[in-house]
Amino acid sequence: MYTIGQLAKRFGLSRSTLLYYDAIGLLPASTRSASGYRLYTEQAVQRMTHIQTFRDAGLPLETIRTLLASGTDAPTAVLERHLQELNSDISRLRQQQQVIVRLLDSASALKDSRTMSKQRWVEVLRAAGLDDAGMRKWHSEFEQRSPEAHQDFLESLGIGDEEISLIRQHSRH
């Protein structure tokens, strides 16, 4: 049996977080000691491991509680939906990042933004020895192996939708 303090220490959480998890029914105490202290079994530790993994994936507590209550071992649909939401959020944030870089209009802002412009990327590929044919082959391989990631990458360079569509069409041939 584990005390609430031991469980908190093991998972790097505060005692109040575990009390909250108990209050909302996410991780109820397994039992109570004679003096009324919460105690947790190894099964509760395993449940807490699942909770922490789902929290690390960014799932809200209500979703986690529903998943754990369902007893399913593979919450594929929920995780796939969350992944799609994350992809949308990342795309939206990338667009915001590009707008800010343009508004700042400075080389240091571009460097600090951790982004690459199309021009900088082409310069890197040229410096690596790729000519136009090599770049077409690179795009073609990227498109064949991971079309969605290719789309995301092109968007991250700040390339417009029309140009992205052309690049991807040429990459398929």
MIDOSE-1310 file (N, C-alpha, C; in nm, 2 decimals, decimal comma, always signed):
residues 173
myti	+0,08/-0,12/+0,00/+0,00/+0,00/+0,00/+0,09/+0,13/+0,00; +0,04/+0,22/-0,07/+0,11/+0,35/-0,08/+0,03/+0,46/-0,01; +0,09/+0,55/+0,06/+0,02/+0,67/+0,11/+0,01/+0,77/+0,00; -0,07/+0,87/+0,02/-0,09/+0,97/-0,08/+0,05/+1,05/-0,10
gqla	+0,12/+1,07/+0,01/+0,25/+1,13/-0,01/+0,35/+1,05/-0,09; +0,35/+0,92/-0,07/+0,44/+0,83/-0,15/+0,40/+0,83/-0,30; +0,27/+0,83/-0,32/+0,22/+0,83/-0,46/+0,25/+0,96/-0,52; +0,23/+1,07/-0,45/+0,26/+1,20/-0,51/+0,41/+1,21/-0,54
krfg	+0,50/+1,16/-0,45/+0,64/+1,17/-0,48/+0,68/+1,08/-0,60; +0,62/+0,96/-0,61/+0,65/+0,87/-0,72/+0,62/+0,93/-0,85; +0,51/+1,00/-0,86/+0,46/+1,06/-0,99/+0,50/+1,20/-1,01; +0,57/+1,26/-0,91/+0,61/+1,40/-0,92/+0,49/+1,50/-0,92
lsrs	+0,39/+1,46/-0,84/+0,27/+1,54/-0,83/+0,25/+1,60/-0,69; +0,17/+1,70/-0,68/+0,14/+1,75/-0,55/+0,03/+1,67/-0,48; +0,03/+1,67/-0,35/-0,07/+1,60/-0,27/-0,21/+1,65/-0,31; -0,22/+1,78/-0,33/-0,35/+1,84/-0,37/-0,40/+1,79/-0,50
tlly	-0,31/+1,76/-0,59/-0,35/+1,71/-0,72/-0,41/+1,57/-0,70; -0,35/+1,49/-0,62/-0,41/+1,36/-0,60/-0,54/+1,37/-0,52; -0,55/+1,46/-0,43/-0,68/+1,49/-0,36/-0,79/+1,53/-0,46; -0,75/+1,61/-0,56/-0,84/+1,65/-0,66/-0,88/+1,53/-0,74
ydai	-0,79/+1,45/-0,78/-0,82/+1,33/-0,86/-0,92/+1,24/-0,79; -0,90/+1,23/-0,66/-0,99/+1,15/-0,57/-1,13/+1,22/-0,57; -1,13/+1,35/-0,56/-1,26/+1,42/-0,55/-1,34/+1,41/-0,68; -1,28/+1,40/-0,79/-1,35/+1,39/-0,92/-1,37/+1,25/-0,96
gllp	-1,32/+1,16/-0,88/-1,34/+1,01/-0,91/-1,24/+0,96/-1,01; -1,14/+1,03/-1,04/-1,04/+0,98/-1,14/-0,95/+0,88/-1,08; -0,91/+0,91/-0,96/-0,82/+0,81/-0,88/-0,86/+0,81/-0,74; -0,97/+0,74/-0,71/-1,01/+0,73/-0,57/-0,91/+0,64/-0,49
astr	-0,90/+0,68/-0,36/-0,82/+0,60/-0,27/-0,87/+0,45/-0,28; -0,77/+0,36/-0,27/-0,81/+0,22/-0,27/-0,88/+0,18/-0,14; -0,83/+0,24/-0,03/-0,89/+0,21/+0,10/-0,84/+0,32/+0,19; -0,88/+0,31/+0,32/-0,83/+0,41/+0,42/-0,77/+0,34/+0,53
sasg	-0,67/+0,40/+0,59/-0,61/+0,34/+0,71/-0,70/+0,35/+0,83; -0,66/+0,29/+0,94/-0,74/+0,30/+1,06/-0,76/+0,45/+1,11; -0,66/+0,53/+1,08/-0,67/+0,67/+1,11/-0,73/+0,76/+1,00; -0,78/+0,70/+0,90/-0,85/+0,77/+0,79/-0,77/+0,82/+0,68
yrly	-0,64/+0,78/+0,67/-0,56/+0,83/+0,57/-0,58/+0,75/+0,44; -0,57/+0,81/+0,33/-0,59/+0,75/+0,20/-0,47/+0,65/+0,17; -0,51/+0,53/+0,12/-0,40/+0,43/+0,08/-0,43/+0,39/-0,06; -0,33/+0,36/-0,13/-0,34/+0,32/-0,27/-0,27/+0,18/-0,29
teqa	-0,33/+0,10/-0,37/-0,28/-0,03/-0,40/-0,19/-0,02/-0,53; -0,13/-0,13/-0,56/-0,05/-0,14/-0,69/-0,14/-0,12/-0,81; -0,26/-0,16/-0,80/-0,36/-0,14/-0,91/-0,38/+0,01/-0,93; -0,39/+0,09/-0,82/-0,41/+0,23/-0,83/-0,28/+0,30/-0,89
vqrm	-0,17/+0,24/-0,86/-0,04/+0,29/-0,91/-0,05/+0,27/-1,07; -0,09/+0,16/-1,11/-0,10/+0,13/-1,25/-0,20/+0,23/-1,32; -0,31/+0,25/-1,25/-0,41/+0,35/-1,30/-0,35/+0,49/-1,31; -0,27/+0,53/-1,21/-0,21/+0,66/-1,21/-0,11/+0,66/-1,32
thiq	-0,04/+0,55/-1,36/+0,05/+0,55/-1,47/-0,03/+0,58/-1,60; -0,14/+0,52/-1,62/-0,23/+0,55/-1,73/-0,27/+0,70/-1,74; -0,31/+0,75/-1,62/-0,35/+0,89/-1,61/-0,24/+0,98/-1,66; -0,12/+0,95/-1,60/-0,01/+1,04/-1,63/+0,03/+1,03/-1,78
tfrd	+0,02/+0,91/-1,84/+0,05/+0,90/-1,98/-0,05/+0,98/-2,07; -0,18/+0,96/-2,03/-0,28/+1,04/-2,11/-0,27/+1,19/-2,08; -0,23/+1,23/-1,96/-0,20/+1,37/-1,94/-0,09/+1,42/-2,02; +0,02/+1,34/-2,03/+0,14/+1,38/-2,11/+0,10/+1,39/-2,26
aglp	+0,00/+1,32/-2,30/-0,05/+1,33/-2,44/-0,15/+1,45/-2,45; -0,18/+1,52/-2,34/-0,26/+1,64/-2,35/-0,41/+1,62/-2,34; -0,45/+1,50/-2,30/-0,59/+1,47/-2,29/-0,65/+1,54/-2,16; -0,77/+1,59/-2,17/-0,83/+1,65/-2,05/-0,87/+1,54/-1,95
leti	-0,88/+1,58/-1,83/-0,91/+1,49/-1,72/-1,05/+1,42/-1,75; -1,14/+1,49/-1,79/-1,28/+1,43/-1,82/-1,27/+1,32/-1,92; -1,19/+1,34/-2,03/-1,17/+1,24/-2,13/-1,10/+1,12/-2,07; -1,00/+1,15/-1,99/-0,92/+1,04/-1,93/-1,01/+0,95/-1,84
rtll	-1,10/+1,02/-1,76/-1,19/+0,95/-1,67/-1,28/+0,86/-1,76; -1,33/+0,91/-1,87/-1,42/+0,84/-1,96/-1,34/+0,71/-2,02; -1,22/+0,74/-2,06/-1,14/+0,63/-2,12/-1,12/+0,52/-2,01; -1,08/+0,56/-1,89/-1,05/+0,46/-1,79/-1,18/+0,38/-1,75
asgt	-1,29/+0,45/-1,75/-1,41/+0,39/-1,71/-1,46/+0,29/-1,81; -1,43/+0,32/-1,94/-1,47/+0,23/-2,05/-1,40/+0,10/-2,04; -1,28/+0,09/-1,98/-1,20/-0,03/-1,97/-1,14/-0,07/-2,10; -1,14/+0,01/-2,20/-1,08/-0,03/-2,33/-0,93/-0,02/-2,32
dapt	-0,85/-0,11/-2,37/-0,71/-0,10/-2,37/-0,65/-0,02/-2,48; -0,73/+0,00/-2,58/-0,68/+0,08/-2,70/-0,77/+0,19/-2,73; -0,75/+0,31/-2,67/-0,84/+0,42/-2,69/-0,80/+0,49/-2,83; -0,79/+0,41/-2,93/-0,75/+0,46/-3,06/-0,83/+0,58/-3,11
avle	-0,96/+0,57/-3,11/-1,04/+0,68/-3,17/-1,02/+0,81/-3,10; -1,01/+0,81/-2,97/-0,99/+0,93/-2,89/-0,85/+0,99/-2,92; -0,75/+0,90/-2,92/-0,62/+0,95/-2,95/-0,60/+1,00/-3,09; -0,66/+0,94/-3,19/-0,66/+0,98/-3,33/-0,72/+1,12/-3,34
rhlq	-0,84/+1,14/-3,28/-0,91/+1,26/-3,28/-0,82/+1,37/-3,22; -0,76/+1,34/-3,10/-0,68/+1,44/-3,04/-0,56/+1,47/-3,12; -0,50/+1,37/-3,19/-0,39/+1,40/-3,28/-0,43/+1,49/-3,39; -0,54/+1,47/-3,45/-0,59/+1,56/-3,55/-0,61/+1,71/-3,50
elns	-0,66/+1,72/-3,38/-0,68/+1,85/-3,32/-0,54/+1,92/-3,30; -0,44/+1,84/-3,25/-0,31/+1,89/-3,23/-0,25/+1,94/-3,36; -0,27/+1,86/-3,47/-0,22/+1,90/-3,60/-0,28/+2,03/-3,65; -0,41/+2,04/-3,62/-0,47/+2,17/-3,66/-0,42/+2,28/-3,58
disr	-0,40/+2,26/-3,45/-0,35/+2,37/-3,36/-0,21/+2,41/-3,41; -0,12/+2,31/-3,44/+0,01/+2,33/-3,49/+0,01/+2,42/-3,61; -0,08/+2,38/-3,71/-0,09/+2,45/-3,83/-0,13/+2,60/-3,81; -0,23/+2,62/-3,72/-0,27/+2,75/-3,69/-0,16/+2,83/-3,62
lrqq	-0,09/+2,77/-3,53/+0,02/+2,84/-3,46/+0,13/+2,87/-3,55; +0,16/+2,78/-3,65/+0,26/+2,81/-3,75/+0,23/+2,94/-3,83; +0,10/+2,95/-3,87/+0,05/+3,06/-3,94/+0,07/+3,19/-3,86; +0,03/+3,18/-3,73/+0,05/+3,30/-3,64/+0,20/+3,33/-3,63
qqvi	+0,28/+3,24/-3,62/+0,42/+3,26/-3,61/+0,47/+3,33/-3,74; +0,43/+3,29/-3,85/+0,47/+3,35/-3,98/+0,43/+3,50/-3,99; +0,30/+3,52/-3,94/+0,25/+3,66/-3,94/+0,34/+3,75/-3,85; +0,37/+3,70/-3,73/+0,45/+3,78/-3,64/+0,59/+3,80/-3,70
vrll	+0,65/+3,70/-3,76/+0,78/+3,72/-3,82/+0,78/+3,83/-3,93; +0,67/+3,82/-4,01/+0,66/+3,93/-4,11/+0,64/+4,06/-4,05; +0,56/+4,07/-3,94/+0,53/+4,20/-3,88/+0,66/+4,26/-3,82; +0,74/+4,17/-3,76/+0,87/+4,21/-3,70/+0,97/+4,25/-3,81
dsas	+0,96/+4,18/-3,92/+1,05/+4,21/-4,04/+1,19/+4,23/-4,00; +1,25/+4,13/-3,93/+1,39/+4,14/-3,90/+1,45/+4,00/-3,91; +1,58/+4,00/-3,94/+1,66/+3,88/-3,95/+1,66/+3,81/-3,81; +1,68/+3,88/-3,70/+1,69/+3,82/-3,57/+1,56/+3,76/-3,53
alkd	+1,44/+3,82/-3,57/+1,31/+3,76/-3,54/+1,30/+3,63/-3,61; +1,34/+3,62/-3,74/+1,33/+3,50/-3,81/+1,42/+3,39/-3,75; +1,54/+3,43/-3,71/+1,63/+3,33/-3,65/+1,57/+3,28/-3,51; +1,52/+3,37/-3,43/+1,46/+3,33/-3,30/+1,33/+3,26/-3,31
srtm	+1,27/+3,26/-3,43/+1,14/+3,20/-3,44/+1,14/+3,05/-3,47; +1,26/+3,00/-3,49/+1,28/+2,86/-3,52/+1,21/+2,82/-3,65; +1,20/+2,91/-3,74/+1,13/+2,88/-3,87/+1,23/+2,90/-3,98; +1,19/+2,84/-4,09/+1,27/+2,85/-4,21/+1,18/+2,91/-4,32
skqr	+1,24/+3,01/-4,39/+1,16/+3,06/-4,51/+1,20/+2,96/-4,63; +1,12/+2,98/-4,73/+1,14/+2,90/-4,85/+1,28/+2,93/-4,90; +1,32/+3,06/-4,90/+1,45/+3,10/-4,95/+1,56/+3,04/-4,87; +1,55/+3,04/-4,74/+1,66/+2,98/-4,66/+1,67/+2,83/-4,68
wvev	+1,55/+2,76/-4,69/+1,55/+2,62/-4,72/+1,62/+2,58/-4,85; +1,59/+2,66/-4,95/+1,65/+2,64/-5,08/+1,80/+2,66/-5,07; +1,84/+2,76/-5,00/+1,99/+2,79/-4,98/+2,05/+2,67/-4,91; +1,99/+2,61/-4,81/+2,04/+2,49/-4,74/+2,06/+2,37/-4,83
lraa	+1,95/+2,35/-4,91/+1,96/+2,24/-5,01/+2,07/+2,26/-5,11; +2,08/+2,38/-5,16/+2,19/+2,41/-5,26/+2,32/+2,39/-5,20; +2,34/+2,44/-5,07/+2,47/+2,42/-5,00/+2,50/+2,27/-4,98; +2,40/+2,19/-4,97/+2,42/+2,05/-4,95/+2,44/+1,98/-5,09
gldd	+2,44/+2,06/-5,20/+2,48/+2,00/-5,32/+2,36/+1,96/-5,41; +2,24/+1,99/-5,37/+2,12/+1,96/-5,46/+2,10/+2,06/-5,56; +2,08/+2,01/-5,69/+2,04/+2,10/-5,80/+1,89/+2,09/-5,81; +1,83/+2,15/-5,91/+1,69/+2,15/-5,93/+1,64/+2,01/-5,94
agmr	+1,70/+1,92/-6,01/+1,66/+1,78/-6,02/+1,66/+1,71/-5,89; +1,77/+1,74/-5,81/+1,78/+1,68/-5,68/+1,67/+1,73/-5,58; +1,63/+1,86/-5,59/+1,52/+1,91/-5,51/+1,39/+1,85/-5,55; +1,37/+1,83/-5,68/+1,24/+1,77/-5,73/+1,24/+1,62/-5,67
kwhs	+1,35/+1,55/-5,68/+1,35/+1,42/-5,62/+1,33/+1,42/-5,47; +1,39/+1,51/-5,40/+1,37/+1,52/-5,26/+1,22/+1,54/-5,23; +1,15/+1,63/-5,30/+1,01/+1,66/-5,28/+0,93/+1,53/-5,32; +0,97/+1,47/-5,42/+0,89/+1,35/-5,47/+0,90/+1,24/-5,36
efeq	+1,02/+1,22/-5,31/+1,03/+1,12/-5,20/+0,95/+1,15/-5,08; +0,96/+1,28/-5,04/+0,88/+1,33/-4,92/+0,73/+1,31/-4,95; +0,68/+1,34/-5,07/+0,54/+1,33/-5,10/+0,50/+1,18/-5,10; +0,58/+1,09/-5,15/+0,54/+0,95/-5,15/+0,54/+0,89/-5,02
rspe	+0,64/+0,93/-4,93/+0,65/+0,86/-4,80/+0,56/+0,92/-4,70; +0,53/+1,05/-4,71/+0,45/+1,11/-4,60/+0,38/+1,24/-4,66; +0,28/+1,22/-4,73/+0,21/+1,34/-4,80/+0,16/+1,44/-4,70; +0,10/+1,40/-4,59/+0,05/+1,50/-4,50/+0,17/+1,58/-4,43
ahqd	+0,28/+1,51/-4,40/+0,39/+1,58/-4,34/+0,46/+1,67/-4,45; +0,45/+1,63/-4,57/+0,51/+1,72/-4,68/+0,42/+1,85/-4,69; +0,29/+1,83/-4,68/+0,20/+1,95/-4,68/+0,24/+2,04/-4,56; +0,25/+1,98/-4,44/+0,28/+2,06/-4,32/+0,42/+2,13/-4,34
fles	+0,51/+2,06/-4,39/+0,65/+2,12/-4,41/+0,64/+2,24/-4,50; +0,57/+2,22/-4,61/+0,56/+2,33/-4,71/+0,49/+2,45/-4,65; +0,39/+2,42/-4,57/+0,31/+2,53/-4,50/+0,41/+2,60/-4,40; +0,49/+2,52/-4,34/+0,58/+2,58/-4,23/+0,68/+2,68/-4,30
lgig	+0,71/+2,66/-4,43/+0,80/+2,75/-4,50/+0,73/+2,88/-4,54; +0,60/+2,89/-4,51/+0,53/+3,01/-4,55/+0,49/+3,02/-4,69; +0,49/+2,91/-4,76/+0,45/+2,90/-4,90/+0,30/+2,90/-4,91; +0,25/+2,98/-5,01/+0,10/+2,99/-5,03/+0,04/+2,86/-5,08
deei	-0,09/+2,85/-5,06/-0,17/+2,73/-5,10/-0,15/+2,69/-5,24; -0,15/+2,79/-5,33/-0,14/+2,76/-5,48/-0,01/+2,70/-5,51; +0,10/+2,76/-5,45/+0,24/+2,71/-5,48/+0,25/+2,57/-5,42; +0,20/+2,55/-5,30/+0,21/+2,42/-5,24/+0,14/+2,31/-5,33
slir	+0,02/+2,35/-5,38/-0,05/+2,26/-5,46/+0,03/+2,22/-5,59; +0,10/+2,32/-5,65/+0,18/+2,29/-5,76/+0,30/+2,20/-5,73; +0,37/+2,23/-5,62/+0,48/+2,15/-5,57/+0,44/+2,01/-5,55; +0,33/+1,99/-5,49/+0,28/+1,85/-5,46/+0,24/+1,78/-5,58
qhsr	+0,18/+1,85/-5,68/+0,14/+1,79/-5,80/+0,26/+1,74/-5,88; +0,37/+1,83/-5,89/+0,49/+1,79/-5,96/+0,56/+1,68/-5,89; +0,55/+1,67/-5,76/+0,61/+1,57/-5,68/+0,55/+1,43/-5,70; +0,43/+1,43/-5,75/+0,36/+1,30/-5,77/+0,40/+1,23/-5,90
h	+0,47/+1,31/-5,99/+0,50/+1,26/-6,12/+0,64/+1,20/-6,13
